[in-house]
Amino acid sequence: MALRLVLTLLLLAVSLPAHALTLGIERIESLGFEPLKGKRVGLITNHTGVDSKGRKTREILFKARGVKLAALFSPEHGIDGVELAGRYVANRKDPLTGLLVHSLYGPTRKPTPEMLTGIDLLVFDMQDIGVRSYTYISTMARCMEAAGEAGIEFMVLDRPNPLGGIRVEGPPVEPEWISFVGQVPVPYVHGMTCGELARMLNEKQWMAARCKLKVVTMEGWERRMLWEDTGLRWVKTSPNIPRADSPAYYIATGIVGSLAGLETGVGGPTPFQVCAAKGIDADTFTRFVQNLNVDGVRAKPYAADGFNGCRLQIDPAGKGNLSFLALALLAEINRNSKPDLFAKSPKDKADIFFKVYGSRSIETQLRQGVSIQKIAASWQPGVENFRKQRASYLFY
């Protein structure tokens, strides 16, 4: 009997998550929504704003006693996360609450004074992926600025960074290339939660106006934790980020895919897992990727529809620099492309690439034959400086 009890306890220990994680929305609910009572609330959210049971934040707040949810605001991909990248989203009525959803990915990316009329507090609750060019943090930054200008409060209900809080890597963004796909001046992979980023944004005054900020932190999250360690179900954050490991692939090929003539799997069943182009030998390219010896990364030859290259297999727990991998993929395809990728790409595509990368210097460096190792090394002072700067803004 005693042995059976011990075995049962061991099985429970294996099956239960190592950490009980409490999200920001769950913490404010545990407080009886007291910080929201007596205020007209505007909620910036989408389908990823859910608690650990899958209940949508907008429904939770709409039904909460003493809370007046007055308006909704949605980012790129819309309130339901189904609109394709870059596609404008119209205002609409939310079928769950009956409230008007103000689109922040249409004529404006920032709440207008008219949208904020009668609002006392803006609440942000969306799942980010931990990469600078993913626009949910840009939406947060613009909303914080609008709140500061309007003199209203801003609250972030914090969530995990699926890449963890340790990985920090990649190129910086130069001031002239600040845009909606590079709104926040951090390395390409920043290793912060939305709440931490909001704190840093506000205190360093990276936007035109500071706001009255409150972050409702999580309980049980640690920087070493990847999404698989949280015990939470992954909600597809947008059409091409379907799985919890998708952010790692997004680092590797998201930048590359901005240029013309490249295939990254976007729009298919394995988005961002492919890197291919026409005129490339798949076996040679795959050997090149394997010989990079990026920890946690494997590659297999890929060929389809005239595109040749490799299919990536990335372990998010690997220690390899995925931004370096992105640079290497770009440089090798560019080397085998005549004319090069920058010359092939229309101006609008090239500009998007430079905005995502954060600089135009990469075009000159590759044309001059600067090694990928030297280019990646040039990022490091900025990465190390950012690590030092961010330390005082971390909650976890």
Beta strands, then each sheet from edge to edge (+ up, - down):
strand 1: 40-45
strand 2: 68-74
strand 3: 92-93
strand 4: 100-103
strand 5: 121-125
strand 6: 153-157
strand 7: 212-216
strand 8: 262-263
strand 9: 274-277
strand 10: 297-304
strand 11: 307-314
sheet 1: 3+ 4- 2- 1- 5- 6- 7-
sheet 2: 8+ 9- 11+ 10-
end
